[in-house]
Amino acid sequence: MEEIELFLEEAKELMQKAVDHTAAELVKIRAGKAMPNLLDGVMVQYYGAPTPLNQVSSVNTSDARTLAIKPFERNLISEIEKAIINSDLGLAPQNNGEIIILTIPALTEERRINLVKQAKQECEGGKISIRSVRKDTNESLRKLQKDGAPEDAIKRAEDQVQKLTDLYSSKLDELLAKKEADIMKV
């Protein structure tokens, strides 16, 4: 039935969005290396409006442990420093009047373990989203059955929804395994 296919496509799309969102959140968890995307979540007050840092400055890595932020306007240096300090990154910005330098400290074993826990929480949040999509889709399929759809077609569709759930959950497990290996690598 066409309606069943629509529900399955929507479920697949929403589950992929959950995986993509989790992957984006995992990128923000730093693994001891200086990466420009570490600052993706930092918002700077730019003429009274919160603006992403990468829209008001250029961010470069000068070496494996240092980020250099060059604002497009010199008067933004104090705003960028304030935004970095107020973020939950735990970094101390230093400036020389033209650029802001962030030194990424080496991770301690304790900090690595905490970062792995944080990554696991993000992945669990993604799995919860996927299970929520499964629940909503199955409820919609049951409503179709009440409206006269064949029971065996609904049962097959529910099986497909479960297969999608397993597939996307395993993708999250793979993301977590990669991130965990990245964090624990000294």
Residue pairs with C-beta under 8 A, 6 or more apart in sequence:
1 144
1 149
1 150
1 153
3 144
3 149
4 141
4 144
4 149
4 153
4 154
4 157
7 137
7 140
7 141
7 144
7 157
8 137
8 157
8 160
8 161
8 164
10 137
11 133
11 134
11 137
11 161
11 164
12 164
14 129
14 133
15 129
15 130
15 133
15 164
15 165
15 168
16 168
18 126
18 129
18 130
18 133
18 168
19 126
19 130
19 168
19 171
19 172
19 175
21 126
21 129
22 122
22 123
22 125
22 126
22 172
22 175
23 175
25 122
25 125
26 119
26 122
26 123
26 175
26 176
26 179
27 37
27 40
28 37
28 38
28 40
28 41
29 115
29 118
29 119
29 122
29 179
29 183
30 38
30 89
30 104
30 115
31 107
31 115
31 179
31 182
31 183
31 185
32 104
32 106
32 107
32 112
32 183
33 64
33 65
33 104
34 61
34 63
34 64
34 65
34 66
34 67
34 102
34 104
35 61
36 54
36 59
36 60
36 61
36 67
38 67
38 89
38 104
39 53
39 54
39 59
39 67
39 69
39 84
39 89
40 52
40 53
40 54
41 87
42 52
42 53
42 83
42 84
42 87
42 89
43 50
43 51
43 52
43 53
43 83
44 50
44 51
44 52
44 53
44 56
44 57
44 76
44 79
44 80
44 83
45 51
45 79
45 82
45 83
46 55
46 56
46 76
46 79
53 59
53 69
53 80
53 83
56 71
56 72
56 73
56 76
56 80
57 69
57 70
57 71
57 72
57 76
57 80
58 69
58 70
58 72
59 67
59 68
59 69
60 67
60 68
60 70
61 67
61 68
62 68
65 103
65 104
65 105
65 106
66 101
66 102
66 103
66 104
67 101
67 102
67 104
68 99
68 100
68 101
68 102
69 80
69 93
69 99
69 100
69 101
69 102
70 98
70 99
70 100
71 77
71 80
71 99
71 100
74 97
74 98
77 95
77 97
77 100
80 93
80 100
81 93
81 95
81 100
84 91
84 93
84 100
84 102
85 92
85 93
91 102
91 103
91 104
92 102
92 103
93 100
93 101
93 102
94 100
94 101
94 102
94 103
95 101
107 115
107 183
112 183
112 184
115 183
116 180
116 183
116 184
119 176
119 179
119 180
119 183
120 176
123 172
123 173
123 175
123 176
126 172
127 169
127 172
130 165
130 168
130 169
130 172
131 165
133 165
134 161
134 162
134 164
134 165
137 161
138 158
138 161
141 149
141 154
141 157
141 158
141 161
142 154
144 154
145 151
145 154
